[in-house]
Amino acid sequence: MRDDYALRAFRAIAEHGSFTRAAAALDVTASALSQTLRQLETQLGTRLLHRTTRRVGLSEAGQELLQRIAPALNELDAAMDALRQHGDRPAGLLRLTVPDVVAIALLDPLLGEFMARWPDVKLDVHVDNGLSDLIAEGFDAGIRLGERLQRDMVAVPVSGPMRSVVVGSPDYFARYGRPQQPRELDTHDCVNFRQISSRAIYRWEFAHKSGPRKGQWFEIAVNGRLTVNSIPLAVRAAIGGAGLATVLEPFARVALADGRLESVLDDWLPPYDGFHLYYPSRFQIPPKLRVFIDFLRERGQAAEVVQAAPHPGRRQRPSQR
């Protein structure tokens, strides 16, 4: 048994959480993959996986092994890709981790064009609002808001500045009125958002619009009978009159344009830094990732994530998205 193949097989099972899905990714049978894993466990003298009828999980030894081998295997994959692509068109599997707002507002309009332009590149896009460990989880790159990135990452801006909006339906405003400043939200029914990674309830964020604190951000805990952990669901709830919601503007753009939603408190919601594609600084960037970065930078503004100038004096703003 080749050690490198066995370790790659183990990594695939850990990443997919399933022998069946890992076997499909490696183009082998599930039984062959299971035998490879058993041989590796026998060779190492320890159990790497916990298997039940419903799921496959890592043992403590398996977690330690994955943390140690993932960086080396990823670097080896990158090196082999670079050699295969030397003097040729970019090719191979490009694994990305992105939040749902990026998947919907930035990637969705562009994926078809990118794949038509680079037919030898395969994309594996993992939608996750949390921060992923690129090296440990085998991703080539991720896209997140700039202020959320770790310092040892190379970050490339791929969108314009972003802004949030507070939205409600015309019927809701007809019944309950329109808040003129954030503190008036206390008298309104607001759709709360539970952050997927931390499980905490997101505190709505605003910036002072005038005075000595102009541009400084502050947070408000709002009241509401509905709590969700899906931004599209929050938008649909606001359209249905369930209350006010705050979301990144791309999620509400269509409903705002056709009149199903109206925005309030716009003067209290200036733009802030947008999305960046990031990757480990110590990696040599493979051609498949280089062409993807160039494509996003070329076409990112055409996706119209938002068109707005940065607000002077603002701080980098945390976000639940």
Long-range contacts (C-beta under 8 A, 24 or more apart in sequence): 1-36, 1-39, 1-40, 1-43, 4-73, 4-76, 5-36, 6-36, 6-37, 6-39, 6-40, 6-43, 7-40, 7-69, 7-73, 8-73, 9-33, 9-36, 9-37, 9-40, 10-37, 10-40, 10-48, 10-62, 10-65, 10-66, 10-69, 11-66, 11-69, 11-70, 11-73, 11-138, 13-37, 13-49, 13-56, 14-49, 14-58, 14-62, 14-66, 15-137, 15-138, 17-55, 17-56, 17-57, 18-55, 18-56, 19-56, 66-136, 67-136, 70-135, 70-136, 70-137, 70-138, 71-135, 71-136, 73-138, 74-135, 74-138, 74-283, 75-283, 78-140, 78-283, 78-284, 78-286, 79-284, 81-286, 81-287, 81-288, 82-284, 82-286, 82-287, 85-286, 85-287, 85-288, 89-118, 89-120, 90-118, 90-120, 90-121, 90-286, 90-287, 90-288, 90-290, 90-291, 91-120, 91-121, 91-287, 91-288, 92-120, 92-121, 92-122, 92-286, 92-288, 93-122, 93-123, 93-124, 93-288, 94-121, 94-122, 94-123, 94-124, 94-140, 94-141, 94-288, 94-289, 94-292, 95-124, 95-126, 95-138, 95-139, 95-140, 96-123, 96-124, 96-125, 96-126, 96-139, 96-140, 96-141, 96-142, 96-143, 97-126, 97-128, 97-132, 97-134, 97-137, 97-139, 97-141, 97-142, 97-143, 98-125, 98-126, 98-127, 98-128, 98-142, 98-143, 98-144, 99-127, 99-128, 99-129, 99-143, 99-144, 99-321, 100-127, 100-129, 100-231, 100-232, 100-321, 101-231, 101-248, 101-250, 101-251, 101-321, 102-143, 102-275, 103-127, 104-232, 104-250, 104-251, 105-248, 105-250, 105-251, 105-303, 105-305, 106-143, 106-158, 106-159, 106-275, 106-296, 106-300, 106-303, 106-305, 109-303, 110-295, 110-296, 110-299, 110-303, 113-299, 114-292, 114-295, 117-295, 118-288, 118-291, 118-295, 121-288, 121-291, 121-292, 128-196, 129-195, 129-196, 129-197, 129-320, 129-321, 130-196, 130-197, 131-197, 134-278, 134-279, 134-280, 135-280, 140-279, 140-286, 140-288, 140-289, 141-277, 141-278, 141-279, 141-289, 141-292, 141-293, 142-277, 142-278, 142-279, 143-275, 143-276, 143-277, 143-278, 144-275, 144-276, 144-278, 145-273, 145-274, 145-275, 145-276, 145-319, 145-321, 146-273, 146-274, 146-275, 146-276, 146-316, 147-273, 147-316, 147-317, 147-318, 148-318, 148-319, 149-276, 149-278, 152-280, 152-281, 152-282, 153-278, 153-279, 153-280, 153-281, 154-278, 154-279, 154-280, 154-281, 155-276, 155-277, 155-278, 156-276, 156-277, 156-278, 156-293, 156-297, 157-274, 157-275, 157-276, 157-297, 158-274, 158-275, 158-276, 158-277, 158-293, 158-296, 158-297, 158-300, 159-274, 159-275, 159-300, 159-301, 159-303, 159-305, 159-306, 160-274, 160-300, 160-301, 160-305, 160-306, 160-307, 160-308, 161-271, 161-272, 161-273, 161-274, 161-306, 161-308, 161-309, 161-310, 162-248, 162-249, 162-271, 162-272, 162-273, 162-274, 162-275, 162-305, 162-306, 163-248, 163-249, 163-269, 163-270, 163-271, 163-272, 163-306, 163-308, 164-205, 164-246, 164-247, 164-248, 164-249, 164-269, 164-319, 165-246, 165-247, 165-248, 165-249, 165-252, 165-256, 165-263, 165-266, 165-269, 166-204, 166-244, 166-245, 166-246, 166-263, 166-264, 166-265, 166-269, 167-235, 167-238, 167-244, 167-245, 167-246, 167-247, 167-252, 167-255, 167-256, 167-261, 167-262, 167-263, 167-264, 168-238, 168-241, 168-243, 168-244, 168-245, 168-261, 168-262, 168-264, 169-238, 169-239, 169-240, 169-241, 169-260, 169-261, 169-262, 170-259, 170-260, 170-262, 171-241, 172-238, 172-241, 172-243, 172-244, 173-262, 173-264, 178-264, 179-244, 179-264, 179-265, 180-265, 181-265, 181-268, 182-206, 182-220, 182-265, 182-268, 183-220, 185-220, 185-222, 185-223, 185-244, 186-222, 186-223, 188-222, 188-223, 188-243, 188-244, 189-223, 189-224, 189-225, 189-226, 189-242, 189-243, 189-244, 190-222, 190-223, 190-224, 190-243, 190-244, 190-245, 190-246, 191-224, 191-226, 191-227, 191-228, 191-234, 191-237, 191-238, 191-242, 191-243, 191-244, 191-245, 192-222, 192-224, 192-226, 192-227, 192-228, 193-227, 193-228, 193-229, 193-231, 193-234, 193-245, 193-246, 193-320, 194-227, 194-228, 194-229, 195-229, 195-320, 196-229, 201-227, 202-320, 204-246, 205-317, 205-318, 205-319, 206-265, 206-268, 206-269, 207-268, 207-269, 207-270, 207-311, 207-314, 208-268, 209-267, 209-268, 214-313, 215-270, 215-311, 215-312, 215-313, 215-314, 215-315, 216-313, 216-315, 217-314, 217-315, 217-317, 231-321, 235-261, 247-321, 248-319, 248-321, 249-306, 250-305, 250-306, 270-310, 270-311, 270-314, 271-306, 271-308, 271-309, 271-310, 271-311, 271-314, 272-310, 272-311, 272-314, 272-316, 272-317, 273-310, 273-316, 273-317, 274-305, 274-306, 275-305
